[in-house]
């Protein structure tokens, strides 16, 4: 079970009216170990057992990316709502299949993009809605983490949808689409590693009057602040995945800083 799954399980204590009822893994031993750590009542050695359990209403899916679609479709077929870890699926076709199935079955389906629900993200939305920047002209978002190239790791395996864009780039793509909608054009460039996965990727997205530059990397650690620039002011965001310090720099005026205390239960918000 991955680190994010442990984080989600640990934050269930902050979710009113929710109970972590069951866990499933590809081996019974892994499921039992996870259940013991988080106090989960039922541990299953197959996904089918969990998906057919009458005690389960919603399924959180944190398998490797290429398996998200199949597990989500199986859960939906059993009438379960789904929270699917980012990236939602490995392909656009797979994402559409999950959405169509959820709508046809009448169950809830959502990508587990936790940044969307943070208080600091709401502050950014409010500042833009209040036209603090004027007309927005450019956006720059960057997210880089150094992992160390390991050919045996899922993080660098193309067949398991490893690579910078799907694992890290989604944090840059999400705020762009969340704040401004779908772009008119998208151009991509990447650094391809010896494993065939992208070690770094850059996207250039355009809208009428707006250009966005998004970068993600698994081969360099980056701490560049993200920027949203408007005709009246620039907004600096200290970290695109976990904003805690936001600065508004008006043209010809004094900067204004907004500090957001880092909550202990970031994943609990989603």
Buried (B, 14 or more C-beta within 10 A) or exposed (E): BEEBBBBBBBBBEBBEEEEBBBBBBEEBEBBBBBBEEBEBEBBBBBBEBBBEBEEBBBBBBBBBBBBBBBBBBBBBEBEBBBBBBBBBBBBEEBBEBBBEBBEEBEBEBBBBBBBBBBEBBEBBBEBBEEEBBEEBBBBBBBBBBEBEBEEEBBBBBEEBBBBBBBBBBBBBBBBBEBBBEEBEEBEEEBBEBEBEBBBBBBBBBEBEEBBBBBBBBBBEEBEBBBBBBBEBBBBBBBBBBBBBBBBBBBEEEEEEEBEBEEBEEBBBBB
